[in-house]
Amino acid sequence: MPLLLALIGLFAPRLMIVVLWLSSDWFEGVFATRVWPILGFIFLPLTLLWYSVVTNWFNGDWNWWQVIVLIVALIADLSSERSAAK
């Protein structure tokens, strides 16, 4: 089941954000205001999901591999936005 959710999050991150927001308290306590999750939903959904994963599963501890995955998520978000603009 977690693998299925991870695949849905990878291929449809905005759908996963909505499902997590409506069905759980996944984003509670991750951000100080609701502005950041809304902006993340609009502009950087994979980065938002990975940031919340690190905060929830790894207690906010950022090691080198969490930062590498964050950079990959950021590149994936920016490349998908660039291809959508063309």
C-alpha positions as CSV (number, residue, x, y, z in Angstrom):
1,M,0.0,0.0,0.0
2,P,2.7,2.6,0.8
3,L,4.4,1.8,-2.6
4,L,1.1,2.4,-4.3
5,L,0.7,5.8,-2.5
6,A,4.3,6.7,-3.4
7,L,3.7,6.0,-7.1
8,I,0.5,8.0,-7.1
9,G,2.5,10.8,-5.4
10,L,5.2,10.6,-8.0
11,F,2.8,10.6,-11.0
12,A,0.0,12.8,-9.6
13,P,1.4,14.8,-6.8
14,R,-1.4,17.3,-6.6
15,L,-3.9,14.5,-6.3
16,M,-1.9,13.0,-3.5
17,I,-1.7,16.4,-1.7
18,V,-5.5,16.7,-1.9
19,V,-6.0,13.2,-0.6
20,L,-3.5,13.7,2.3
21,W,-5.0,17.0,3.2
22,L,-8.6,15.7,3.3
23,S,-8.0,12.3,4.8
24,S,-5.3,12.8,7.4
25,D,-3.4,15.3,9.5
26,W,-0.2,14.9,7.3
27,F,0.4,18.7,6.9
28,E,-0.5,19.7,10.5
29,G,2.5,21.2,12.2
30,V,4.7,21.1,9.1
31,F,4.2,24.7,8.1
32,A,3.7,27.8,10.2
33,T,1.0,29.2,7.9
34,R,-1.3,27.8,5.2
35,V,0.4,30.0,2.6
36,W,3.3,27.7,2.0
37,P,1.3,24.5,1.3
38,I,-1.0,26.4,-1.0
39,L,2.0,27.9,-3.0
40,G,3.6,24.4,-2.9
41,F,0.5,22.9,-4.3
42,I,0.4,25.4,-7.2
43,F,4.1,25.6,-8.1
44,L,6.2,22.8,-6.5
45,P,4.0,19.8,-5.6
46,L,6.8,17.2,-5.5
47,T,9.0,19.4,-3.4
48,L,6.1,20.0,-1.0
49,L,5.5,16.3,-0.7
50,W,9.1,15.5,0.0
51,Y,9.5,18.3,2.5
52,S,6.5,17.0,4.4
53,V,7.9,13.4,4.2
54,V,11.2,14.5,5.8
55,T,9.3,16.5,8.4
56,N,6.9,13.6,9.3
57,W,9.0,10.5,8.9
58,F,12.5,11.8,9.6
59,N,11.6,14.4,12.3
60,G,12.9,17.2,10.2
61,D,16.5,15.8,10.1
62,W,18.1,16.8,6.8
63,N,21.0,14.5,5.9
64,W,22.8,14.6,2.6
65,W,20.5,12.1,0.9
66,Q,17.3,14.0,1.9
67,V,18.8,17.1,0.4
68,I,19.7,15.3,-2.8
69,V,16.1,14.0,-3.1
70,L,14.8,17.5,-2.4
71,I,17.0,18.9,-5.3
72,V,15.8,16.1,-7.6
73,A,12.2,16.9,-6.7
74,L,12.8,20.6,-7.3
75,I,14.4,19.9,-10.7
76,A,11.4,17.7,-11.6
77,D,8.9,20.4,-10.6
78,L,10.8,23.1,-12.5
79,S,11.2,20.9,-15.6
80,S,7.6,20.0,-15.7
81,E,6.6,23.6,-15.4
82,R,9.0,24.6,-18.2
83,S,7.6,21.9,-20.5
84,A,4.0,23.0,-19.7
85,A,4.9,26.5,-20.7
86,K,6.1,25.5,-24.2
